[in-house]
């Protein structure tokens, strides 16, 4: 069941539901649990650096790994 034809008003907060209400509710629950465990750090699956759980839920890895990956996709142009 879609809520708003492929867009989510919480997409800027890391929601990747694309309008699917069930996926949205599950993602919101995961993000809420990750925020509750903000003091506990978890290892990044790529580099094993301690990372806040919210980053792992929203991005899948730590900020350094995400930045490195984005630089391989879209290098800085000086």
PDB file of N, CA, C and O in Angstrom:
ATOM      1  N   UNK A   1       0.848  -1.166   0.000  1.00  0.00           N
ATOM      2  CA  UNK A   1       0.000   0.000   0.000  1.00  0.00           C
ATOM      3  C   UNK A   1       0.900   1.238   0.000  1.00  0.00           C
ATOM      4  O   UNK A   1       1.734   1.398   0.891  1.00  0.00           O
ATOM      5  N   UNK A   2       0.738   2.089  -0.968  1.00  0.00           N
ATOM      6  CA  UNK A   2       1.550   3.305  -1.033  1.00  0.00           C
ATOM      7  C   UNK A   2       0.836   4.448  -0.336  1.00  0.00           C
ATOM      8  O   UNK A   2      -0.393   4.522  -0.326  1.00  0.00           O
ATOM      9  N   UNK A   3       1.620   5.327   0.239  1.00  0.00           N
ATOM     10  CA  UNK A   3       1.021   6.465   0.940  1.00  0.00           C
ATOM     11  C   UNK A   3       1.005   7.712   0.078  1.00  0.00           C
ATOM     12  O   UNK A   3       0.035   8.469   0.097  1.00  0.00           O
ATOM     13  N   UNK A   4       2.075   7.932  -0.680  1.00  0.00           N
ATOM     14  CA  UNK A   4       2.109   9.143  -1.492  1.00  0.00           C
ATOM     15  C   UNK A   4       2.915   8.947  -2.767  1.00  0.00           C
ATOM     16  O   UNK A   4       3.857   9.695  -3.033  1.00  0.00           O
ATOM     17  N   UNK A   5       2.558   7.974  -3.531  1.00  0.00           N
ATOM     18  CA  UNK A   5       3.067   7.756  -4.891  1.00  0.00           C
ATOM     19  C   UNK A   5       4.586   7.809  -5.016  1.00  0.00           C
ATOM     20  O   UNK A   5       5.115   8.524  -5.867  1.00  0.00           O
ATOM     21  N   UNK A   6       5.284   7.060  -4.176  1.00  0.00           N
ATOM     22  CA  UNK A   6       6.720   6.909  -4.346  1.00  0.00           C
ATOM     23  C   UNK A   6       7.580   7.887  -3.601  1.00  0.00           C
ATOM     24  O   UNK A   6       8.804   7.769  -3.651  1.00  0.00           O
ATOM     25  N   UNK A   7       7.016   8.836  -2.920  1.00  0.00           N
ATOM     26  CA  UNK A   7       7.812   9.789  -2.154  1.00  0.00           C
ATOM     27  C   UNK A   7       7.426   9.711  -0.686  1.00  0.00           C
ATOM     28  O   UNK A   7       6.290   9.393  -0.335  1.00  0.00           O
ATOM     29  N   UNK A   8       8.391  10.005   0.150  1.00  0.00           N
ATOM     30  CA  UNK A   8       8.147   9.986   1.588  1.00  0.00           C
ATOM     31  C   UNK A   8       8.564  11.332   2.147  1.00  0.00           C
ATOM     32  O   UNK A   8       9.610  11.866   1.780  1.00  0.00           O
ATOM     33  N   UNK A   9       7.752  11.879   3.031  1.00  0.00           N
ATOM     34  CA  UNK A   9       8.084  13.174   3.619  1.00  0.00           C
ATOM     35  C   UNK A   9       9.221  13.077   4.635  1.00  0.00           C
ATOM     36  O   UNK A   9       9.690  14.102   5.129  1.00  0.00           O
ATOM     37  N   UNK A  10       9.672  11.858   4.958  1.00  0.00           N
ATOM     38  CA  UNK A  10      10.801  11.672   5.864  1.00  0.00           C
ATOM     39  C   UNK A  10      12.027  11.121   5.146  1.00  0.00           C
ATOM     40  O   UNK A  10      12.935  10.589   5.785  1.00  0.00           O
ATOM     41  N   UNK A  11      12.059  11.242   3.840  1.00  0.00           N
ATOM     42  CA  UNK A  11      13.192  10.741   3.063  1.00  0.00           C
ATOM     43  C   UNK A  11      14.494  11.421   3.479  1.00  0.00           C
ATOM     44  O   UNK A  11      15.544  10.779   3.501  1.00  0.00           O
ATOM     45  N   UNK A  12      14.439  12.708   3.808  1.00  0.00           N
ATOM     46  CA  UNK A  12      15.629  13.434   4.235  1.00  0.00           C
ATOM     47  C   UNK A  12      16.154  12.936   5.573  1.00  0.00           C
ATOM     48  O   UNK A  12      17.286  13.252   5.938  1.00  0.00           O
ATOM     49  N   UNK A  13      15.360  12.164   6.314  1.00  0.00           N
ATOM     50  CA  UNK A  13      15.781  11.593   7.593  1.00  0.00           C
ATOM     51  C   UNK A  13      16.309  10.168   7.438  1.00  0.00           C
ATOM     52  O   UNK A  13      16.608   9.507   8.432  1.00  0.00           O
ATOM     53  N   UNK A  14      16.423   9.698   6.211  1.00  0.00           N
ATOM     54  CA  UNK A  14      16.961   8.363   5.975  1.00  0.00           C
ATOM     55  C   UNK A  14      15.914   7.314   5.653  1.00  0.00           C
ATOM     56  O   UNK A  14      16.236   6.127   5.617  1.00  0.00           O
ATOM     57  N   UNK A  15      14.689   7.706   5.422  1.00  0.00           N
ATOM     58  CA  UNK A  15      13.639   6.742   5.100  1.00  0.00           C
ATOM     59  C   UNK A  15      13.722   6.354   3.630  1.00  0.00           C
ATOM     60  O   UNK A  15      13.736   7.214   2.749  1.00  0.00           O
ATOM     61  N   UNK A  16      13.775   5.068   3.380  1.00  0.00           N
ATOM     62  CA  UNK A  16      13.884   4.577   2.003  1.00  0.00           C
ATOM     63  C   UNK A  16      12.651   3.785   1.603  1.00  0.00           C
ATOM     64  O   UNK A  16      12.753   2.835   0.828  1.00  0.00           O
ATOM     65  N   UNK A  17      11.490   4.160   2.118  1.00  0.00           N
ATOM     66  CA  UNK A  17      10.270   3.383   1.890  1.00  0.00           C
ATOM     67  C   UNK A  17       9.682   3.566   0.494  1.00  0.00           C
ATOM     68  O   UNK A  17       8.974   2.688   0.001  1.00  0.00           O
ATOM     69  N   UNK A  18       9.967   4.691  -0.143  1.00  0.00           N
ATOM     70  CA  UNK A  18       9.385   5.020  -1.449  1.00  0.00           C
ATOM     71  C   UNK A  18       7.860   4.953  -1.446  1.00  0.00           C
ATOM     72  O   UNK A  18       7.238   4.563  -2.434  1.00  0.00           O
ATOM     73  N   UNK A  19       7.282   5.338  -0.329  1.00  0.00           N
ATOM     74  CA  UNK A  19       5.835   5.411  -0.238  1.00  0.00           C
ATOM     75  C   UNK A  19       5.160   4.159   0.284  1.00  0.00           C
ATOM     76  O   UNK A  19       3.945   4.180   0.479  1.00  0.00           O
ATOM     77  N   UNK A  20       5.874   3.069   0.523  1.00  0.00           N
ATOM     78  CA  UNK A  20       5.288   1.827   1.030  1.00  0.00           C
ATOM     79  C   UNK A  20       5.114   1.944   2.541  1.00  0.00           C
ATOM     80  O   UNK A  20       6.096   2.080   3.272  1.00  0.00           O
ATOM     81  N   UNK A  21       3.889   1.892   3.003  1.00  0.00           N
ATOM     82  CA  UNK A  21       3.587   2.110   4.412  1.00  0.00           C
ATOM     83  C   UNK A  21       4.214   1.046   5.308  1.00  0.00           C
ATOM     84  O   UNK A  21       4.732   1.378   6.374  1.00  0.00           O
ATOM     85  N   UNK A  22       4.180  -0.218   4.905  1.00  0.00           N
ATOM     86  CA  UNK A  22       4.758  -1.294   5.720  1.00  0.00           C
ATOM     87  C   UNK A  22       6.271  -1.118   5.861  1.00  0.00           C
ATOM     88  O   UNK A  22       6.816  -1.282   6.953  1.00  0.00           O
ATOM     89  N   UNK A  23       6.943  -0.788   4.771  1.00  0.00           N
ATOM     90  CA  UNK A  23       8.388  -0.562   4.808  1.00  0.00           C
ATOM     91  C   UNK A  23       8.689   0.676   5.645  1.00  0.00           C
ATOM     92  O   UNK A  23       9.672   0.703   6.386  1.00  0.00           O
ATOM     93  N   UNK A  24       7.852   1.692   5.529  1.00  0.00           N
ATOM     94  CA  UNK A  24       8.043   2.918   6.301  1.00  0.00           C
ATOM     95  C   UNK A  24       7.956   2.640   7.799  1.00  0.00           C
ATOM     96  O   UNK A  24       8.801   3.098   8.567  1.00  0.00           O
ATOM     97  N   UNK A  25       6.941   1.894   8.214  1.00  0.00           N
ATOM     98  CA  UNK A  25       6.772   1.591   9.636  1.00  0.00           C
ATOM     99  C   UNK A  25       7.938   0.757  10.162  1.00  0.00           C
ATOM    100  O   UNK A  25       8.423   1.010  11.265  1.00  0.00           O
ATOM    101  N   UNK A  26       8.390  -0.220   9.401  1.00  0.00           N
ATOM    102  CA  UNK A  26       9.517  -1.054   9.818  1.00  0.00           C
ATOM    103  C   UNK A  26      10.788  -0.216   9.940  1.00  0.00           C
ATOM    104  O   UNK A  26      11.532  -0.358  10.910  1.00  0.00           O
ATOM    105  N   UNK A  27      11.041   0.655   8.964  1.00  0.00           N
ATOM    106  CA  UNK A  27      12.214   1.521   8.999  1.00  0.00           C
ATOM    107  C   UNK A  27      12.155   2.512  10.143  1.00  0.00           C
ATOM    108  O   UNK A  27      13.170   2.782  10.785  1.00  0.00           O
ATOM    109  N   UNK A  28      10.987   3.051  10.403  1.00  0.00           N
ATOM    110  CA  UNK A  28      10.827   3.992  11.515  1.00  0.00           C
ATOM    111  C   UNK A  28      11.120   3.295  12.839  1.00  0.00           C
ATOM    112  O   UNK A  28      11.737   3.878  13.730  1.00  0.00           O
ATOM    113  N   UNK A  29      10.677   2.051  12.967  1.00  0.00           N
ATOM    114  CA  UNK A  29      10.943   1.278  14.180  1.00  0.00           C
ATOM    115  C   UNK A  29      12.445   1.023  14.340  1.00  0.00           C
ATOM    116  O   UNK A  29      12.980   1.165  15.439  1.00  0.00           O
ATOM    117  N   UNK A  30      13.124   0.651  13.261  1.00  0.00           N
ATOM    118  CA  UNK A  30      14.569   0.404  13.313  1.00  0.00           C
ATOM    119  C   UNK A  30      15.331   1.674  13.680  1.00  0.00           C
ATOM    120  O   UNK A  30      16.252   1.631  14.495  1.00  0.00           O
ATOM    121  N   UNK A  31      14.948   2.808  13.080  1.00  0.00           N
ATOM    122  CA  UNK A  31      15.617   4.064  13.393  1.00  0.00           C
ATOM    123  C   UNK A  31      15.365   4.486  14.841  1.00  0.00           C
ATOM    124  O   UNK A  31      16.266   5.015  15.492  1.00  0.00           O
ATOM    125  N   UNK A  32      14.162   4.263  15.349  1.00  0.00           N
ATOM    126  CA  UNK A  32      13.851   4.605  16.743  1.00  0.00           C
ATOM    127  C   UNK A  32      14.694   3.758  17.695  1.00  0.00           C
ATOM    128  O   UNK A  32      15.214   4.273  18.685  1.00  0.00           O
ATOM    129  N   UNK A  33      14.832   2.471  17.405  1.00  0.00           N
ATOM    130  CA  UNK A  33      15.655   1.604  18.245  1.00  0.00           C
ATOM    131  C   UNK A  33      17.123   2.029  18.191  1.00  0.00           C
ATOM    132  O   UNK A  33      17.817   2.008  19.207  1.00  0.00           O
ATOM    133  N   UNK A  34      17.591   2.414  17.007  1.00  0.00           N
ATOM    134  CA  UNK A  34      18.982   2.848  16.867  1.00  0.00           C
ATOM    135  C   UNK A  34      19.224   4.145  17.628  1.00  0.00           C
ATOM    136  O   UNK A  34      20.279   4.315  18.239  1.00  0.00           O
ATOM    137  N   UNK A  35      18.260   5.060  17.599  1.00  0.00           N
ATOM    138  CA  UNK A  35      18.397   6.305  18.363  1.00  0.00           C
ATOM    139  C   UNK A  35      18.428   6.021  19.868  1.00  0.00           C
ATOM    140  O   UNK A  35      19.148   6.686  20.612  1.00  0.00           O
ATOM    141  N   UNK A  36      17.648   5.036  20.311  1.00  0.00           N
ATOM    142  CA  UNK A  36      17.616   4.688  21.732  1.00  0.00           C
ATOM    143  C   UNK A  36      18.948   4.101  22.188  1.00  0.00           C
ATOM    144  O   UNK A  36      19.301   4.208  23.362  1.00  0.00           O
ATOM    145  N   UNK A  37      19.684   3.488  21.278  1.00  0.00           N
ATOM    146  CA  UNK A  37      20.969   2.869  21.601  1.00  0.00           C
ATOM    147  C   UNK A  37      22.134   3.741  21.151  1.00  0.00           C
ATOM    148  O   UNK A  37      23.214   3.224  20.863  1.00  0.00           O
ATOM    149  N   UNK A  38      21.935   5.031  21.086  1.00  0.00           N
ATOM    150  CA  UNK A  38      22.947   5.949  20.551  1.00  0.00           C
ATOM    151  C   UNK A  38      24.251   5.919  21.339  1.00  0.00           C
ATOM    152  O   UNK A  38      25.318   6.168  20.776  1.00  0.00           O
ATOM    153  N   UNK A  39      24.179   5.619  22.631  1.00  0.00           N
ATOM    154  CA  UNK A  39      25.401   5.607  23.453  1.00  0.00           C
ATOM    155  C   UNK A  39      26.274   4.390  23.164  1.00  0.00           C
ATOM    156  O   UNK A  39      27.481   4.417  23.402  1.00  0.00           O
ATOM    157  N   UNK A  40      25.667   3.331  22.654  1.00  0.00           N
ATOM    158  CA  UNK A  40      26.411   2.110  22.346  1.00  0.00           C
ATOM    159  C   UNK A  40      26.925   2.184  20.908  1.00  0.00           C
ATOM    160  O   UNK A  40      26.167   2.502  19.992  1.00  0.00           O
ATOM    161  N   UNK A  41      28.190   1.896  20.713  1.00  0.00           N
ATOM    162  CA  UNK A  41      28.767   1.898  19.380  1.00  0.00           C
ATOM    163  C   UNK A  41      28.825   0.471  18.848  1.00  0.00           C
ATOM    164  O   UNK A  41      29.066  -0.474  19.599  1.00  0.00           O
ATOM    165  N   UNK A  42      28.607   0.329  17.566  1.00  0.00           N
ATOM    166  CA  UNK A  42      28.671  -0.974  16.911  1.00  0.00           C
ATOM    167  C   UNK A  42      29.765  -0.922  15.839  1.00  0.00           C
ATOM    168  O   UNK A  42      30.046   0.155  15.312  1.00  0.00           O
ATOM    169  N   UNK A  43      30.381  -2.045  15.508  1.00  0.00           N
ATOM    170  CA  UNK A  43      31.435  -2.022  14.488  1.00  0.00           C
ATOM    171  C   UNK A  43      30.852  -1.860  13.080  1.00  0.00           C
ATOM    172  O   UNK A  43      29.817  -2.438  12.748  1.00  0.00           O
ATOM    173  N   UNK A  44      31.534  -1.071  12.276  1.00  0.00           N
ATOM    174  CA  UNK A  44      31.151  -0.908  10.872  1.00  0.00           C
ATOM    175  C   UNK A  44      31.402  -2.240  10.165  1.00  0.00           C
ATOM    176  O   UNK A  44      32.445  -2.856  10.385  1.00  0.00           O
ATOM    177  N   UNK A  45      30.483  -2.695   9.330  1.00  0.00           N
ATOM    178  CA  UNK A  45      30.687  -3.972   8.650  1.00  0.00           C
ATOM    179  C   UNK A  45      31.828  -3.953   7.628  1.00  0.00           C
ATOM    180  O   UNK A  45      32.319  -5.012   7.237  1.00  0.00           O
ATOM    181  N   UNK A  46      32.250  -2.778   7.195  1.00  0.00           N
ATOM    182  CA  UNK A  46      33.322  -2.696   6.204  1.00  0.00           C
ATOM    183  C   UNK A  46      34.697  -2.514   6.822  1.00  0.00           C
ATOM    184  O   UNK A  46      35.661  -3.139   6.379  1.00  0.00           O
ATOM    185  N   UNK A  47      34.805  -1.656   7.852  1.00  0.00           N
ATOM    186  CA  UNK A  47      36.130  -1.326   8.386  1.00  0.00           C
ATOM    187  C   UNK A  47      36.293  -1.635   9.871  1.00  0.00           C
ATOM    188  O   UNK A  47      37.388  -1.465  10.408  1.00  0.00           O
ATOM    189  N   UNK A  48      35.247  -2.081  10.545  1.00  0.00           N
ATOM    190  CA  UNK A  48      35.246  -2.411  11.976  1.00  0.00           C
ATOM    191  C   UNK A  48      35.457  -1.223  12.902  1.00  0.00           C
ATOM    192  O   UNK A  48      35.744  -1.426  14.081  1.00  0.00           O
ATOM    193  N   UNK A  49      35.327   0.005  12.420  1.00  0.00           N
ATOM    194  CA  UNK A  49      35.409   1.169  13.297  1.00  0.00           C
ATOM    195  C   UNK A  49      34.144   1.258  14.139  1.00  0.00           C
ATOM    196  O   UNK A  49      33.064   0.905  13.666  1.00  0.00           O
ATOM    197  N   UNK A  50      34.260   1.725  15.384  1.00  0.00           N
ATOM    198  CA  UNK A  50      33.062   1.933  16.200  1.00  0.00           C
ATOM    199  C   UNK A  50      32.184   3.013  15.564  1.00  0.00           C
ATOM    200  O   UNK A  50      32.658   4.100  15.233  1.00  0.00           O
ATOM    201  N   UNK A  51      30.918   2.698  15.403  1.00  0.00           N
ATOM    202  CA  UNK A  51      29.997   3.577  14.687  1.00  0.00           C
ATOM    203  C   UNK A  51      28.668   3.664  15.437  1.00  0.00           C
ATOM    204  O   UNK A  51      28.206   2.657  15.974  1.00  0.00           O
ATOM    205  N   UNK A  52      28.049   4.834  15.486  1.00  0.00           N
ATOM    206  CA  UNK A  52      26.713   4.924  16.096  1.00  0.00           C
ATOM    207  C   UNK A  52      25.711   4.056  15.329  1.00  0.00           C
ATOM    208  O   UNK A  52      25.751   4.012  14.099  1.00  0.00           O
ATOM    209  N   UNK A  53      24.825   3.374  16.033  1.00  0.00           N
ATOM    210  CA  UNK A  53      23.873   2.472  15.379  1.00  0.00           C
ATOM    211  C   UNK A  53      22.985   3.155  14.336  1.00  0.00           C
ATOM    212  O   UNK A  53      22.591   2.523  13.356  1.00  0.00           O
ATOM    213  N   UNK A  54      22.669   4.427  14.534  1.00  0.00           N
ATOM    214  CA  UNK A  54      21.800   5.115  13.571  1.00  0.00           C
ATOM    215  C   UNK A  54      22.458   5.202  12.201  1.00  0.00           C
ATOM    216  O   UNK A  54      21.775   5.079  11.184  1.00  0.00           O
ATOM    217  N   UNK A  55      23.771   5.413  12.155  1.00  0.00           N
ATOM    218  CA  UNK A  55      24.472   5.440  10.867  1.00  0.00           C
ATOM    219  C   UNK A  55      24.420   4.082  10.191  1.00  0.00           C
ATOM    220  O   UNK A  55      24.275   3.997   8.972  1.00  0.00           O
ATOM    221  N   UNK A  56      24.537   3.021  10.973  1.00  0.00           N
ATOM    222  CA  UNK A  56      24.473   1.690  10.391  1.00  0.00           C
ATOM    223  C   UNK A  56      23.087   1.385   9.839  1.00  0.00           C
ATOM    224  O   UNK A  56      22.955   0.728   8.806  1.00  0.00           O
ATOM    225  N   UNK A  57      22.053   1.864  10.532  1.00  0.00           N
ATOM    226  CA  UNK A  57      20.684   1.622  10.068  1.00  0.00           C
ATOM    227  C   UNK A  57      20.386   2.434   8.813  1.00  0.00           C
ATOM    228  O   UNK A  57      19.788   1.915   7.871  1.00  0.00           O
ATOM    229  N   UNK A  58      20.793   3.697   8.787  1.00  0.00           N
ATOM    230  CA  UNK A  58      20.443   4.548   7.650  1.00  0.00           C
ATOM    231  C   UNK A  58      21.372   4.353   6.456  1.00  0.00           C
ATOM    232  O   UNK A  58      20.909   4.345   5.316  1.00  0.00           O
ATOM    233  N   UNK A  59      22.679   4.197   6.697  1.00  0.00           N
ATOM    234  CA  UNK A  59      23.630   4.118   5.594  1.00  0.00           C
ATOM    235  C   UNK A  59      24.147   2.714   5.340  1.00  0.00           C
ATOM    236  O   UNK A  59      24.494   2.378   4.208  1.00  0.00           O
ATOM    237  N   UNK A  60      24.203   1.893   6.376  1.00  0.00           N
ATOM    238  CA  UNK A  60      24.736   0.546   6.223  1.00  0.00           C
ATOM    239  C   UNK A  60      26.211   0.438   6.574  1.00  0.00           C
ATOM    240  O   UNK A  60      26.761  -0.662   6.625  1.00  0.00           O
ATOM    241  N   UNK A  61      26.854   1.578   6.817  1.00  0.00           N
ATOM    242  CA  UNK A  61      28.264   1.581   7.204  1.00  0.00           C
ATOM    243  C   UNK A  61      28.590   2.905   7.885  1.00  0.00           C
ATOM    244  O   UNK A  61      27.704   3.735   8.088  1.00  0.00           O
ATOM    245  N   UNK A  62      29.861   3.102   8.237  1.00  0.00           N
ATOM    246  CA  UNK A  62      30.245   4.330   8.944  1.00  0.00           C
ATOM    247  C   UNK A  62      30.381   5.492   7.956  1.00  0.00           C
ATOM    248  O   UNK A  62      30.339   5.300   6.741  1.00  0.00           O
ATOM    249  N   UNK A  63      30.542   6.672   8.492  1.00  0.00           N
ATOM    250  CA  UNK A  63      30.645   7.873   7.661  1.00  0.00           C
ATOM    251  C   UNK A  63      31.877   7.831   6.760  1.00  0.00           C
ATOM    252  O   UNK A  63      31.808   8.234   5.599  1.00  0.00           O
ATOM    253  N   UNK A  64      32.996   7.351   7.280  1.00  0.00           N
ATOM    254  CA  UNK A  64      34.218   7.292   6.476  1.00  0.00           C
ATOM    255  C   UNK A  64      34.049   6.346   5.288  1.00  0.00           C
ATOM    256  O   UNK A  64      34.480   6.666   4.181  1.00  0.00           O
ATOM    257  N   UNK A  65      33.434   5.202   5.501  1.00  0.00           N
ATOM    258  CA  UNK A  65      33.215   4.255   4.402  1.00  0.00           C
ATOM    259  C   UNK A  65      32.208   4.810   3.398  1.00  0.00           C
ATOM    260  O   UNK A  65      32.370   4.631   2.191  1.00  0.00           O
ATOM    261  N   UNK A  66      31.180   5.476   3.889  1.00  0.00           N
ATOM    262  CA  UNK A  66      30.197   6.068   2.980  1.00  0.00           C
ATOM    263  C   UNK A  66      30.847   7.162   2.130  1.00  0.00           C
ATOM    264  O   UNK A  66      30.606   7.243   0.925  1.00  0.00           O
ATOM    265  N   UNK A  67      31.673   8.000   2.761  1.00  0.00           N
ATOM    266  CA  UNK A  67      32.364   9.053   2.018  1.00  0.00           C
ATOM    267  C   UNK A  67      33.301   8.451   0.983  1.00  0.00           C
ATOM    268  O   UNK A  67      33.347   8.914  -0.157  1.00  0.00           O
ATOM    269  N   UNK A  68      34.044   7.429   1.366  1.00  0.00           N
ATOM    270  CA  UNK A  68      34.958   6.779   0.424  1.00  0.00           C
ATOM    271  C   UNK A  68      34.186   6.186  -0.742  1.00  0.00           C
ATOM    272  O   UNK A  68      34.617   6.290  -1.890  1.00  0.00           O
ATOM    273  N   UNK A  69      33.047   5.565  -0.454  1.00  0.00           N
ATOM    274  CA  UNK A  69      32.241   4.981  -1.525  1.00  0.00           C
ATOM    275  C   UNK A  69      31.682   6.063  -2.449  1.00  0.00           C
ATOM    276  O   UNK A  69      31.681   5.903  -3.670  1.00  0.00           O
ATOM    277  N   UNK A  70      31.207   7.164  -1.861  1.00  0.00           N
ATOM    278  CA  UNK A  70      30.652   8.231  -2.698  1.00  0.00           C
ATOM    279  C   UNK A  70      31.735   8.867  -3.562  1.00  0.00           C
ATOM    280  O   UNK A  70      31.455   9.298  -4.680  1.00  0.00           O
ATOM    281  N   UNK A  71      32.968   8.932  -3.059  1.00  0.00           N
ATOM    282  CA  UNK A  71      34.063   9.508  -3.855  1.00  0.00           C
ATOM    283  C   UNK A  71      34.427   8.613  -5.035  1.00  0.00           C
ATOM    284  O   UNK A  71      34.897   9.111  -6.058  1.00  0.00           O
ATOM    285  N   UNK A  72      34.220   7.312  -4.914  1.00  0.00           N
ATOM    286  CA  UNK A  72      34.483   6.441  -6.064  1.00  0.00           C
ATOM    287  C   UNK A  72      33.381   6.600  -7.112  1.00  0.00           C
ATOM    288  O   UNK A  72      33.628   6.440  -8.307  1.00  0.00           O
ATOM    289  N   UNK A  73      32.162   6.918  -6.657  1.00  0.00           N
ATOM    290  CA  UNK A  73      31.040   7.100  -7.579  1.00  0.00           C
ATOM    291  C   UNK A  73      31.040   8.490  -8.210  1.00  0.00           C
ATOM    292  O   UNK A  73      30.799   8.632  -9.408  1.00  0.00           O
ATOM    293  N   UNK A  74      31.313   9.516  -7.399  1.00  0.00           N
ATOM    294  CA  UNK A  74      31.306  10.899  -7.865  1.00  0.00           C
ATOM    295  C   UNK A  74      32.536  11.611  -7.311  1.00  0.00           C
ATOM    296  O   UNK A  74      32.450  12.262  -6.270  1.00  0.00           O
ATOM    297  N   UNK A  75      33.673  11.501  -7.986  1.00  0.00           N
ATOM    298  CA  UNK A  75      34.894  12.143  -7.476  1.00  0.00           C
ATOM    299  C   UNK A  75      34.759  13.664  -7.440  1.00  0.00           C
ATOM    300  O   UNK A  75      34.038  14.265  -8.237  1.00  0.00           O
ATOM    301  N   UNK A  76      35.477  14.265  -6.491  1.00  0.00           N
ATOM    302  CA  UNK A  76      35.473  15.734  -6.414  1.00  0.00           C
ATOM    303  C   UNK A  76      36.129  16.298  -7.662  1.00  0.00           C
ATOM    304  O   UNK A  76      37.129  15.767  -8.145  1.00  0.00           O
ATOM    305  N   UNK A  77      35.574  17.352  -8.165  1.00  0.00           N
ATOM    306  CA  UNK A  77      36.147  18.002  -9.352  1.00  0.00           C
ATOM    307  C   UNK A  77      36.668  19.365  -8.924  1.00  0.00           C
ATOM    308  O   UNK A  77      35.894  20.233  -8.520  1.00  0.00           O
ATOM    309  N   UNK A  78      37.956  19.547  -9.013  1.00  0.00           N
ATOM    310  CA  UNK A  78      38.565  20.799  -8.577  1.00  0.00           C
ATOM    311  C   UNK A  78      38.823  21.700  -9.738  1.00  0.00           C
ATOM    312  O   UNK A  78      39.335  22.805  -9.560  1.00  0.00           O
TER     313      UNK A  78
END
